Amino acid sequence: MNHYFSKSPESRHEIRDIRFDFAGQRYVFATDRQVFSRQHVDDGSRYLLDTMAAAERNLPEHEHMRGLDLGTGYGPVGIVLAKHLNIRMVLSDINERALALAAQNAERNGVADRTDTVLSDGLSAIDGDFDIIATNPPIRIGKKAIYRMWQDAVGRLKPAGRLYMVIRKQQGAESAVKYLKTLADDVAVLDKRKGYWMLCLTKGGGS
């Protein structure tokens, strides 16, 4: 069976444009069959962006930082962060169709110069370390795979780097917090909204 986390979707194309407003800026994204949330930007991603924008607002300038949108889909989170925070972003996904859309969407939303797309299963094909990693994790791949991905992500954070994620309570938010606390001392629930938990793990400065 093909899923949005399949590497090479085989269903026929049905490309459409969707609109998304964030912080007074309109974005237009092309979506297609077999990509995550193709009808609209999902609530979890919207809440994650709201939370990250508030959390990062008073931190040092971002133009010298490097961020990763892990499991970018057609790119909404990474593209909005690239524009809103003026940060260089890597957009990664295992889904070839989604990643091609992410590259197109970065171009049409004016952040192609601040984004790179990388086809990767988790972090396996991604080079370097990051100041910020954002993820709306593909829960359907299973807890074991998700936890391994988070462990790998923490290993790619720079000292004081931050891993942001959104996860629904009914999909294991409480157990996710417990697991993340085995990876770092500083794990915070930044917000809870309509069943979604927005989490942030901050890597120790000496790690």
N, C-alpha and C positions, 0 to 999 in steps of 0.2 A: 504494500500500500504506500502511496506517495503522501508525504506530509510537508508542512512548511519547513521542516528541518531536513528534508531530503536533499541530497547533494545536487541531483540533476532532475528537476521536475519534468514530467512527460505530458502533462495535460496541455490542451491547446491554450494559446494565449488569449487573454481578454483584458487588454490594458485599458485602464481608466485613470482619470485624474481625480484626486481628492484635495480638499483645501483644509488648512489647519492654521488657526490664529494663535499666536503666542507673544505676549509682551508687546502688543501693538504692531506686530509684524505678521503679514500673511505669507504662508508657505503653500506651495503647490507640489504635490507628490504624485508621480505615476505609480500605480500598483498593478497587480496581475494575479491570475490564479496561482494557487499554491505558494503564496507569501503570507506572512502573518498579518492578520487584521487588515485585509485589503480594502474593506469598505470604508474605513475611517481610522484615524489614529486612535488606538485603544485607550481606555481610561487609565490603565496602569502606566503607560508611557507618558501621558499628560501629567499625571500626578508626580511621576518621577522627575519630569522636567521642572515642574513648579518647585519641588523640594530642592533640587540641585541649584536652581537659580537663586533661591533664598539663602541656601547654605554657603554658596560660593561668592555671594555679593560683596562681602567685606574682606575677602582674602586677597593676597597680592595679585598683581596684574597677570593675566592668563596668557598673553601672547607669546611668552617664552615657555609655556607649559605644553605638555603632550598628553592627549587624552585618547581613550579607546572606548568605542561603542561595541560591546561584545554581544554578538547576535543582533546585528543592526537591522535585519530585514531590509525593507526598501529605504531605510536610512533616517527616519524622522528624528530620533533622539540625537544621533550624532550630528546631523545637519543643523538642527536648532542650537545645539551647544556650540558648534563651530561659529555660528553667527552671533549668538547672544553673548557668549563669553569671549569671543575673539580668540579661540584656542585652536591649535592644530589637532585634528582628530583623525584617528584610524577607524574606519568602518569595516567590521569583519563579520562574516557569516559563512556557514557551510553551504548555503543554498545559492547556486550559481545564478539562478534567475533573479532572486532578491538582490544579490550583490550588483548585478548589472543595472538594475533599477536604482540602487543607491548611488551609483556613479552618475547616472543621468540626472537624478534628483539633486545631487550636490551641484552639478553644473547649472541647472535651471534655477536654483535658489541662490546662486552667486557665491558658493563657498568651495568651488573646485580647487582653488589655490590653497585651501586650508584643510583639505581632506585627502586621504588615501584609502583605497579599498583593497582589502586582502581576503582572498578565499581561504578559509581556515576552519578546521574542526576544533572548536575551542581555541586555545592559544598556540596550537602546534606549529602553525606557519607564520606566527607573528614575532617580529624581532623587537628587541629593546624593552625598556621599562617606561612606566607611565606615572604621571602626577594624579590623574583621575581615570577611573574606569567606571563606566555605567553599563548596567545590564538589566534587561527585563527578561529573565531567564526562561528558556523553553522547558517548562516544567514537565512536559510530556516525555522527555527523554529519560526521566527517572531520577530518583534522589541520588543514587550512587554517582551517576554521570554529572549531575548538577554540582554535587559537593566537590567532586574532583576538579571541575571547571573553576569553582570558587577558590579552591586551594591554589590552583595554577595562577589565577588572577592575583591573589595576594602576593605570590612569589614574584610577580612582575610590577608591583608597586614600588615606586621610589620611596625613600624614607619620608614619612609624613604624608605619603600618598593616600588617596581615598578611593574606596570601592563603594559605589552607590548601587542599590538595587531596589526593585519593587517586587513584592510577592504577596499574594492574597493569603489571608489568615487561614482559609479553608484548604489551601494548598501547602500548608506547613510553615507559616511565618514564624511561629513560636519555636519550632525545632530548628529552623534556619538560624535564628538568633543564637541559640545554644551552640550550634555547630560553629558559627563564625567566631564565637568567643573562645573556641579552641585554637583559632588561627591568629588572634590578636586580642590584646587587652581592651582596646577602645572600640566598642561596638555600640552604636546608638540607634534607637528607633526614633527617627526624626519626625515622623508624622504617621497618622492612621486616618484613612479616608475611605468610607464606603467599602470596608472589608479589605482594603489594600494597606499594607505596611511598607513604608519607605525606610530603608535601612542604610546605615553608613558605617563601614569599617575603616578606621584610620590606622595605617601602619606605624609602628613605633619609629621614632626618629633615628634610633641607633640600629635598626634592623638591616 
